[in-house]
Amino acid sequence: MFSFLFSPSAWLIMLMIFCLRVTDMSLDTLRMLFVVRGRKGIAWTLGFFEAAIYIVAITRVLSNLGNPLTILGYAAGFATGNVVGMLIEERLAIGHIQMSIVSSTRGVALAQALRDAGFAVTEVPARGKDGMVHLLNASVLRKDVPNVERVVHEVDTEAFVTSADVRPVRHGFWGV
């Protein structure tokens, strides 16, 4: 009944399916991120290879339904590929981030420190729950977010910071 557990070929097929799924799901994750960022050519290329690899993987599973290890390899590869794709995307840090920084007491100093570090900052007077605050907007490359966070923390440890992915419509000053 469980003779497949002792078959080296069953384990090799499972490993191959796992690797194929990790690859195609990593490409899928990256492709979706490029679609959202409007990068058509890269999204098309990733989609092409993703689909080709997927077809090979699913064909292997369907032609080996007597081997439950293929389903295990498929599912584990799917899950792992999502995480691997996210890790790759984090390392690439492609795109732009809109950072909003709210400072109740150090807004002017914080804006100057960010400018001194090479970042473009727009200052907006704003009213918060407890009165007037400084709202700073900085559009930065994703790879520069840790540098902005470091500057903010050095100048105002109480500042409230949020960020959102953005897709530039017109190019301006992106800093560093």
GROMACS elastic network, one bead per residue, 0.5 to 0.9 nm:
[ bonds ]
;  ai    aj funct       b0    kb
    1     4     6  0.78882   500
    2     5     6  0.57738   500
    2     6     6  0.78950   500
    3     6     6  0.56087   500
    3     7     6  0.69007   500
    4     7     6  0.51220   500
    4     8     6  0.83680   500
    4     9     6  0.86879   500
    4    10     6  0.61519   500
    4    11     6  0.82590   500
    4    66     6  0.86396   500
    4    67     6  0.64306   500
    4    68     6  0.81694   500
    4    69     6  0.80911   500
    5     8     6  0.80676   500
    5    10     6  0.73349   500
    5    11     6  0.75780   500
    5    67     6  0.88670   500
    5    69     6  0.81384   500
    6     9     6  0.89332   500
    6    10     6  0.80566   500
    6    11     6  0.83907   500
    7    10     6  0.53108   500
    7    11     6  0.66919   500
    7    12     6  0.88527   500
    8    11     6  0.51864   500
    8    12     6  0.61756   500
    8    13     6  0.86685   500
    9    13     6  0.60937   500
    9    14     6  0.85189   500
   10    13     6  0.52082   500
   10    14     6  0.62462   500
   10    15     6  0.86714   500
   10    64     6  0.88182   500
   10    67     6  0.66990   500
   10    68     6  0.89530   500
   10    69     6  0.69485   500
   10    70     6  0.78055   500
   11    15     6  0.60977   500
   11    16     6  0.85495   500
   11    69     6  0.70158   500
   11    70     6  0.83482   500
   12    16     6  0.60629   500
   12    17     6  0.85543   500
   13    16     6  0.50708   500
   13    17     6  0.61592   500
   13    18     6  0.84894   500
   13    60     6  0.77151   500
   13    61     6  0.86683   500
   13    64     6  0.85920   500
   13    69     6  0.81338   500
   13    70     6  0.67562   500
   13    73     6  0.83832   500
   14    17     6  0.51741   500
   14    18     6  0.60547   500
   14    19     6  0.86453   500
   14    61     6  0.86136   500
   14    67     6  0.86692   500
   14    68     6  0.88676   500
   14    69     6  0.55666   500
   14    71     6  0.78536   500
   14    72     6  0.72868   500
   14    74     6  0.75720   500
   15    19     6  0.61670   500
   15    20     6  0.85708   500
   15    69     6  0.89336   500
   15    70     6  0.83243   500
   15    73     6  0.63215   500
   15    77     6  0.89681   500
   16    19     6  0.51638   500
   16    20     6  0.61295   500
   16    21     6  0.85953   500
   16    57     6  0.80995   500
   16    60     6  0.88974   500
   16    73     6  0.79631   500
   17    20     6  0.50478   500
   17    21     6  0.60842   500
   17    22     6  0.85232   500
   17    56     6  0.85333   500
   17    57     6  0.54296   500
   17    58     6  0.81073   500
   17    60     6  0.70589   500
   17    61     6  0.74336   500
   17    70     6  0.67719   500
   17    71     6  0.87667   500
   17    73     6  0.56522   500
   17    74     6  0.57994   500
   17    77     6  0.72553   500
   18    21     6  0.52375   500
   18    22     6  0.61432   500
   18    23     6  0.86109   500
   18    57     6  0.83659   500
   18    70     6  0.82245   500
   18    72     6  0.81904   500
   18    74     6  0.54966   500
   18    75     6  0.78161   500
   18    76     6  0.64588   500
   18    78     6  0.76724   500
   18    80     6  0.87062   500
   18    81     6  0.89839   500
   19    22     6  0.50947   500
   19    23     6  0.61607   500
   19    24     6  0.86338   500
   19    57     6  0.89599   500
   19    73     6  0.82440   500
   19    74     6  0.88348   500
   19    77     6  0.63738   500
   19    81     6  0.87083   500
   20    23     6  0.51546   500
   20    24     6  0.61348   500
   20    25     6  0.84876   500
   20    53     6  0.62951   500
   20    54     6  0.71889   500
   20    56     6  0.78523   500
   20    57     6  0.59139   500
   20    74     6  0.84721   500
   20    77     6  0.73187   500
   21    24     6  0.50859   500
   21    25     6  0.57896   500
   21    26     6  0.81637   500
   21    53     6  0.77373   500
   21    54     6  0.68866   500
   21    57     6  0.66953   500
   21    73     6  0.81690   500
   21    74     6  0.62929   500
   21    75     6  0.82216   500
   21    76     6  0.81765   500
   21    78     6  0.53285   500
   21    79     6  0.86265   500
   21    80     6  0.82623   500
   21    81     6  0.64405   500
   22    25     6  0.53777   500
   22    26     6  0.59721   500
   22    27     6  0.85617   500
   22    74     6  0.88403   500
   22    76     6  0.82509   500
   22    78     6  0.59444   500
   22    79     6  0.77593   500
   22    80     6  0.58761   500
   22    82     6  0.74829   500
   22    83     6  0.89343   500
   22    84     6  0.73794   500
   22    85     6  0.84447   500
   23    26     6  0.52114   500
   23    27     6  0.62517   500
   23    28     6  0.86043   500
   23    50     6  0.77319   500
   23    53     6  0.77072   500
   23    54     6  0.89214   500
   23    77     6  0.81827   500
   23    78     6  0.89213   500
   23    81     6  0.62941   500
   23    84     6  0.86250   500
   23    85     6  0.85093   500
   24    27     6  0.50453   500
   24    28     6  0.60552   500
   24    29     6  0.86986   500
   24    49     6  0.75745   500
   24    51     6  0.74376   500
   24    52     6  0.85220   500
   24    53     6  0.58995   500
   24    54     6  0.60734   500
   24    57     6  0.89806   500
   24    77     6  0.89535   500
   24    78     6  0.82620   500
   24    81     6  0.71693   500
   25    29     6  0.61337   500
   25    30     6  0.85438   500
   25    50     6  0.73637   500
   25    54     6  0.85536   500
   25    77     6  0.78667   500
   25    78     6  0.60281   500
   25    79     6  0.81519   500
   25    80     6  0.81191   500
   25    82     6  0.56392   500
   25    83     6  0.88381   500
   25    84     6  0.83055   500
   25    85     6  0.69425   500
   26    29     6  0.52109   500
   26    30     6  0.63057   500
   26    31     6  0.84888   500
   26    50     6  0.85261   500
   26    78     6  0.87856   500
   26    80     6  0.84518   500
   26    82     6  0.57258   500
   26    83     6  0.76150   500
   26    84     6  0.58403   500
   26    86     6  0.75132   500
   26    88     6  0.80285   500
   27    30     6  0.51258   500
   27    31     6  0.58514   500
   27    32     6  0.85536   500
   27    46     6  0.58799   500
   27    47     6  0.73368   500
   27    49     6  0.77930   500
   27    50     6  0.57728   500
   27    81     6  0.82904   500
   27    82     6  0.89338   500
   27    85     6  0.66640   500
   28    32     6  0.61851   500
   28    33     6  0.86932   500
   28    46     6  0.72972   500
   28    47     6  0.69443   500
   28    50     6  0.63270   500
   28    51     6  0.89259   500
   28    81     6  0.86457   500
   28    82     6  0.80704   500
   28    85     6  0.76706   500
   29    32     6  0.53568   500
   29    33     6  0.65013   500
   29    34     6  0.88961   500
   29    81     6  0.81948   500
   29    82     6  0.63277   500
   29    83     6  0.87508   500
   29    84     6  0.87669   500
   29    85     6  0.53011   500
   29    86     6  0.67502   500
   29    89     6  0.82165   500
   30    33     6  0.51532   500
   30    34     6  0.63269   500
   30    35     6  0.86675   500
   30    43     6  0.80708   500
   30    46     6  0.76663   500
   30    85     6  0.60747   500
   30    86     6  0.75876   500
   30    88     6  0.80005   500
   30    89     6  0.64637   500
   31    34     6  0.51264   500
   31    35     6  0.61232   500
   31    36     6  0.86940   500
   31    42     6  0.74440   500
   31    44     6  0.78752   500
   31    45     6  0.85105   500
   31    46     6  0.56656   500
   31    47     6  0.63872   500
   31    50     6  0.87216   500
   32    36     6  0.62564   500
   32    37     6  0.86312   500
   32    43     6  0.73266   500
   33    36     6  0.52067   500
   33    37     6  0.63251   500
   33    38     6  0.87476   500
   33    39     6  0.88254   500
   33    43     6  0.83689   500
   33    89     6  0.81794   500
   34    38     6  0.61238   500
   34    39     6  0.51602   500
   34    40     6  0.73166   500
   34    42     6  0.68552   500
   34    43     6  0.55622   500
   34    94     6  0.88653   500
   35    38     6  0.50755   500
   35    39     6  0.58590   500
   35    40     6  0.64930   500
   35    42     6  0.84797   500
   35    43     6  0.57939   500
   35    44     6  0.88401   500
   36    39     6  0.77644   500
   36   167     6  0.85242   500
   37    40     6  0.86589   500
   37    95     6  0.72855   500
   37   166     6  0.81762   500
   37   167     6  0.61768   500
   38    43     6  0.84034   500
   38   167     6  0.80690   500
   39    42     6  0.58059   500
   39    43     6  0.61086   500
   39    44     6  0.87005   500
   40    43     6  0.50526   500
   40    44     6  0.60142   500
   40    45     6  0.86382   500
   41    44     6  0.51558   500
   41    45     6  0.62805   500
   41    46     6  0.86540   500
   42    45     6  0.51674   500
   42    46     6  0.61209   500
   42    47     6  0.84287   500
   43    46     6  0.52353   500
   43    47     6  0.59654   500
   43    48     6  0.85709   500
   44    47     6  0.50568   500
   44    48     6  0.61340   500
   44    49     6  0.88361   500
   45    48     6  0.51857   500
   45    49     6  0.65290   500
   45    50     6  0.85399   500
   46    49     6  0.54088   500
   46    50     6  0.59326   500
   46    51     6  0.85769   500
   47    51     6  0.60242   500
   47    52     6  0.85520   500
   48    51     6  0.53941   500
   48    52     6  0.63438   500
   48    53     6  0.87692   500
   49    52     6  0.51078   500
   49    53     6  0.61116   500
   49    54     6  0.84277   500
   50    53     6  0.53367   500
   50    54     6  0.60622   500
   50    55     6  0.87087   500
   51    54     6  0.50142   500
   51    55     6  0.62038   500
   51    56     6  0.87911   500
   52    55     6  0.53055   500
   52    56     6  0.65796   500
   52    57     6  0.88767   500
   53    56     6  0.52219   500
   53    57     6  0.62735   500
   53    58     6  0.87523   500
   54    57     6  0.50530   500
   54    58     6  0.60774   500
   54    59     6  0.83652   500
   55    58     6  0.53432   500
   55    59     6  0.59685   500
   55    60     6  0.85585   500
   56    59     6  0.52265   500
   56    60     6  0.63043   500
   56    61     6  0.88773   500
   57    60     6  0.52033   500
   57    61     6  0.64370   500
   57    62     6  0.88245   500
   57    74     6  0.77709   500
   58    61     6  0.50196   500
   58    62     6  0.61197   500
   58    63     6  0.84805   500
   58    74     6  0.81522   500
   59    62     6  0.51965   500
   59    63     6  0.60290   500
   59    64     6  0.85499   500
   60    63     6  0.52484   500
   60    64     6  0.62251   500
   60    65     6  0.87811   500
   60    70     6  0.78807   500
   61    64     6  0.52309   500
   61    65     6  0.61650   500
   61    67     6  0.85148   500
   61    70     6  0.55333   500
   61    71     6  0.67615   500
   61    73     6  0.89450   500
   61    74     6  0.75138   500
   62    65     6  0.55000   500
   62    70     6  0.87449   500
   63    66     6  0.84387   500
   64    67     6  0.55825   500
   64    68     6  0.82312   500
   64    70     6  0.69099   500
   65    68     6  0.66650   500
   65    69     6  0.89765   500
   65    70     6  0.72911   500
   65    71     6  0.80107   500
   66    69     6  0.88907   500
   66    70     6  0.87124   500
   67    70     6  0.58579   500
   67    71     6  0.78281   500
   68    71     6  0.54544   500
   68    72     6  0.66401   500
   68    73     6  0.88572   500
   69    73     6  0.60534   500
   69    74     6  0.84621   500
   70    73     6  0.50347   500
   70    74     6  0.60347   500
   70    75     6  0.86021   500
   71    75     6  0.61012   500
   71    76     6  0.84083   500
   72    75     6  0.52996   500
   72    76     6  0.59541   500
   72    77     6  0.82870   500
   73    76     6  0.52057   500
   73    77     6  0.57955   500
   73    78     6  0.83864   500
   74    77     6  0.51973   500
   74    78     6  0.61141   500
   74    79     6  0.87663   500
   75    78     6  0.50866   500
   75    79     6  0.63155   500
   75    80     6  0.85503   500
   76    79     6  0.52608   500
   76    80     6  0.59681   500
   76    81     6  0.82965   500
   77    80     6  0.50936   500
   77    81     6  0.57133   500
   77    82     6  0.85434   500
   78    81     6  0.52128   500
   78    82     6  0.65216   500
   79    82     6  0.54593   500
   79    83     6  0.68534   500
   79    84     6  0.89260   500
   80    83     6  0.52874   500
   80    84     6  0.61197   500
   80    85     6  0.85366   500
   81    85     6  0.59121   500
   81    86     6  0.84710   500
   82    85     6  0.52117   500
   82    86     6  0.63096   500
   82    87     6  0.87649   500
   83    86     6  0.50650   500
   83    87     6  0.62058   500
   83    88     6  0.86427   500
   84    87     6  0.50510   500
   84    88     6  0.61597   500
   84    89     6  0.85531   500
   85    88     6  0.51290   500
   85    89     6  0.61172   500
   85    90     6  0.86073   500
   86    89     6  0.50483   500
   86    90     6  0.61467   500
   86    91     6  0.86823   500
   87    90     6  0.50984   500
   87    91     6  0.63318   500
   87    92     6  0.87342   500
   88    91     6  0.51475   500
   88    92     6  0.62367   500
   88    93     6  0.86566   500
   89    92     6  0.50501   500
   89    93     6  0.60860   500
   89    94     6  0.74110   500
   90    93     6  0.51487   500
   90    94     6  0.81371   500
   90   143     6  0.89321   500
   91    94     6  0.85722   500
   91   143     6  0.86194   500
   92   143     6  0.80486   500
   93    96     6  0.86960   500
   93   141     6  0.80065   500
   93   142     6  0.53021   500
   93   143     6  0.52242   500
   93   144     6  0.88901   500
   94   141     6  0.75588   500
   94   142     6  0.62267   500
   94   143     6  0.73412   500
   95   140     6  0.87391   500
   95   141     6  0.60076   500
   95   142     6  0.57050   500
   95   143     6  0.83281   500
   95   165     6  0.75181   500
   95   166     6  0.75914   500
   95   167     6  0.74631   500
   96   139     6  0.68274   500
   96   140     6  0.56264   500
   96   142     6  0.51562   500
   96   143     6  0.84989   500
   96   164     6  0.85530   500
   96   165     6  0.60481   500
   96   166     6  0.56032   500
   96   167     6  0.66521   500
   96   168     6  0.75768   500
   96   174     6  0.87674   500
   97   138     6  0.82009   500
   97   139     6  0.56922   500
   97   140     6  0.53776   500
   97   141     6  0.60403   500
   97   142     6  0.56182   500
   97   144     6  0.89942   500
   97   145     6  0.76275   500
   97   163     6  0.62789   500
   97   164     6  0.54957   500
   97   166     6  0.55315   500
   97   167     6  0.83653   500
   98   137     6  0.70446   500
   98   138     6  0.59132   500
   98   140     6  0.64797   500
   98   141     6  0.88006   500
   98   162     6  0.82864   500
   98   163     6  0.54780   500
   98   164     6  0.52859   500
   98   165     6  0.62986   500
   98   166     6  0.61563   500
   99   136     6  0.79987   500
   99   137     6  0.57436   500
   99   138     6  0.51571   500
   99   139     6  0.60942   500
   99   140     6  0.75251   500
   99   145     6  0.83996   500
   99   148     6  0.88485   500
   99   161     6  0.69070   500
   99   162     6  0.56978   500
   99   164     6  0.66501   500
   99   165     6  0.89452   500
  100   135     6  0.68360   500
  100   136     6  0.56997   500
  100   138     6  0.65891   500
  100   139     6  0.87687   500
  100   160     6  0.80731   500
  100   161     6  0.56958   500
  100   162     6  0.52817   500
  100   163     6  0.62280   500
  100   164     6  0.86986   500
  101   107     6  0.86415   500
  101   134     6  0.79852   500
  101   135     6  0.57140   500
  101   137     6  0.64299   500
  101   138     6  0.81549   500
  101   152     6  0.82877   500
  101   159     6  0.64912   500
  101   160     6  0.56144   500
  101   162     6  0.65994   500
  101   163     6  0.87431   500
  102   107     6  0.75212   500
  102   126     6  0.88567   500
  102   128     6  0.89339   500
  102   133     6  0.66865   500
  102   134     6  0.57087   500
  102   136     6  0.63426   500
  102   137     6  0.89436   500
  102   158     6  0.89444   500
  102   159     6  0.55603   500
  102   160     6  0.50185   500
  102   161     6  0.64475   500
  102   162     6  0.88039   500
  103   106     6  0.57920   500
  103   107     6  0.51393   500
  103   108     6  0.89419   500
  103   110     6  0.81987   500
  103   133     6  0.58120   500
  103   134     6  0.52467   500
  103   135     6  0.66321   500
  103   136     6  0.80597   500
  103   156     6  0.73180   500
  103   158     6  0.71873   500
  103   160     6  0.66167   500
  103   161     6  0.88910   500
  104   107     6  0.68138   500
  104   128     6  0.83377   500
  104   130     6  0.88111   500
  104   131     6  0.82850   500
  104   132     6  0.69780   500
  104   134     6  0.61272   500
  104   135     6  0.87349   500
  104   158     6  0.82546   500
  104   159     6  0.73733   500
  105   108     6  0.83930   500
  105   133     6  0.70907   500
  105   134     6  0.77482   500
  105   156     6  0.82181   500
  105   158     6  0.89715   500
  105   159     6  0.87925   500
  106   109     6  0.54478   500
  106   110     6  0.59036   500
  106   111     6  0.85718   500
  106   133     6  0.89887   500
  106   134     6  0.78988   500
  106   155     6  0.73143   500
  106   156     6  0.62250   500
  106   159     6  0.83062   500
  107   110     6  0.50129   500
  107   111     6  0.60348   500
  107   112     6  0.85790   500
  107   123     6  0.81530   500
  107   133     6  0.75272   500
  107   134     6  0.50200   500
  107   135     6  0.73408   500
  107   136     6  0.74055   500
  107   156     6  0.83290   500
  107   159     6  0.87129   500
  108   111     6  0.52031   500
  108   112     6  0.62936   500
  108   113     6  0.86738   500
  108   123     6  0.82084   500
  108   134     6  0.76038   500
  109   112     6  0.51547   500
  109   113     6  0.61162   500
  109   114     6  0.86373   500
  109   155     6  0.72597   500
  109   156     6  0.88027   500
  110   113     6  0.50627   500
  110   114     6  0.61713   500
  110   115     6  0.85773   500
  110   136     6  0.85883   500
  110   151     6  0.78245   500
  110   152     6  0.65326   500
  110   154     6  0.89860   500
  110   155     6  0.58952   500
  110   156     6  0.70917   500
  111   114     6  0.52253   500
  111   115     6  0.62209   500
  111   116     6  0.86080   500
  111   120     6  0.87932   500
  111   121     6  0.63072   500
  111   122     6  0.79683   500
  111   123     6  0.72272   500
  111   136     6  0.69632   500
  112   115     6  0.50276   500
  112   116     6  0.60156   500
  112   117     6  0.85338   500
  112   121     6  0.85479   500
  113   117     6  0.62041   500
  113   118     6  0.87851   500
  113   119     6  0.89079   500
  113   151     6  0.69196   500
  113   152     6  0.82190   500
  113   155     6  0.76065   500
  114   117     6  0.50122   500
  114   118     6  0.65132   500
  114   119     6  0.54587   500
  114   120     6  0.74006   500
  114   121     6  0.71022   500
  114   138     6  0.88407   500
  114   148     6  0.70370   500
  114   151     6  0.65658   500
  114   152     6  0.77025   500
  115   118     6  0.50156   500
  115   120     6  0.59376   500
  115   121     6  0.66770   500
  115   175     6  0.86301   500
  116   119     6  0.73524   500
  117   147     6  0.85981   500
  117   148     6  0.83963   500
  117   151     6  0.79506   500
  117   175     6  0.86809   500
  117   176     6  0.76980   500
  118   174     6  0.89218   500
  118   175     6  0.52852   500
  118   176     6  0.51359   500
  119   138     6  0.71543   500
  119   139     6  0.81603   500
  119   140     6  0.72899   500
  119   148     6  0.80467   500
  119   173     6  0.82903   500
  119   174     6  0.69547   500
  119   176     6  0.61699   500
  120   137     6  0.84180   500
  120   138     6  0.59527   500
  120   139     6  0.71376   500
  120   140     6  0.80129   500
  120   173     6  0.64388   500
  120   174     6  0.66105   500
  120   175     6  0.57748   500
  120   176     6  0.89185   500
  121   136     6  0.63118   500
  121   137     6  0.55859   500
  121   139     6  0.76312   500
  122   135     6  0.82007   500
  122   136     6  0.55857   500
  122   137     6  0.50804   500
  122   138     6  0.65126   500
  123   134     6  0.68318   500
  123   135     6  0.59160   500
  123   137     6  0.65941   500
  124   133     6  0.87750   500
  124   134     6  0.61340   500
  124   135     6  0.50025   500
  124   136     6  0.61660   500
  124   137     6  0.78867   500
  125   132     6  0.72172   500
  125   133     6  0.63772   500
  125   134     6  0.51585   500
  125   135     6  0.60654   500
  125   136     6  0.86350   500
  126   131     6  0.84124   500
  126   132     6  0.57448   500
  126   133     6  0.53201   500
  126   134     6  0.59308   500
  126   135     6  0.61455   500
  127   130     6  0.77613   500
  127   131     6  0.53665   500
  127   133     6  0.56935   500
  127   134     6  0.82240   500
  128   131     6  0.51688   500
  128   132     6  0.58772   500
  128   133     6  0.60895   500
  129   132     6  0.83990   500
  130   133     6  0.85458   500
  138   148     6  0.88663   500
  138   174     6  0.87026   500
  139   166     6  0.84174   500
  139   173     6  0.84181   500
  139   174     6  0.64851   500
  139   175     6  0.84811   500
  140   143     6  0.81461   500
  140   144     6  0.63193   500
  140   145     6  0.68761   500
  140   148     6  0.84493   500
  140   173     6  0.89139   500
  140   174     6  0.56171   500
  140   175     6  0.68740   500
  140   176     6  0.83960   500
  141   144     6  0.53806   500
  141   145     6  0.69987   500
  141   174     6  0.68884   500
  141   175     6  0.82289   500
  141   176     6  0.85337   500
  142   145     6  0.54691   500
  142   146     6  0.84893   500
  142   165     6  0.84530   500
  143   146     6  0.72552   500
  143   147     6  0.84044   500
  144   147     6  0.53187   500
  144   148     6  0.64597   500
  144   149     6  0.87834   500
  144   176     6  0.78038   500
  145   148     6  0.51464   500
  145   149     6  0.61423   500
  145   150     6  0.85882   500
  145   163     6  0.89902   500
  146   149     6  0.50173   500
  146   150     6  0.61017   500
  146   151     6  0.87386   500
  147   150     6  0.50537   500
  147   151     6  0.63375   500
  147   152     6  0.86581   500
  148   151     6  0.52122   500
  148   152     6  0.61676   500
  148   153     6  0.85876   500
  149   152     6  0.51117   500
  149   153     6  0.60855   500
  149   154     6  0.85822   500
  149   161     6  0.82523   500
  150   153     6  0.51819   500
  150   154     6  0.61608   500
  150   155     6  0.87652   500
  151   154     6  0.51204   500
  151   155     6  0.63007   500
  151   156     6  0.84676   500
  152   155     6  0.53565   500
  152   156     6  0.57492   500
  152   157     6  0.70542   500
  152   159     6  0.71671   500
  152   161     6  0.85764   500
  153   156     6  0.53516   500
  153   158     6  0.78659   500
  153   159     6  0.75688   500
  154   157     6  0.66357   500
  155   159     6  0.87907   500
  156   159     6  0.54820   500
  157   160     6  0.86679   500
  168   171     6  0.63384   500
  168   172     6  0.86283   500
  171   174     6  0.80399   500
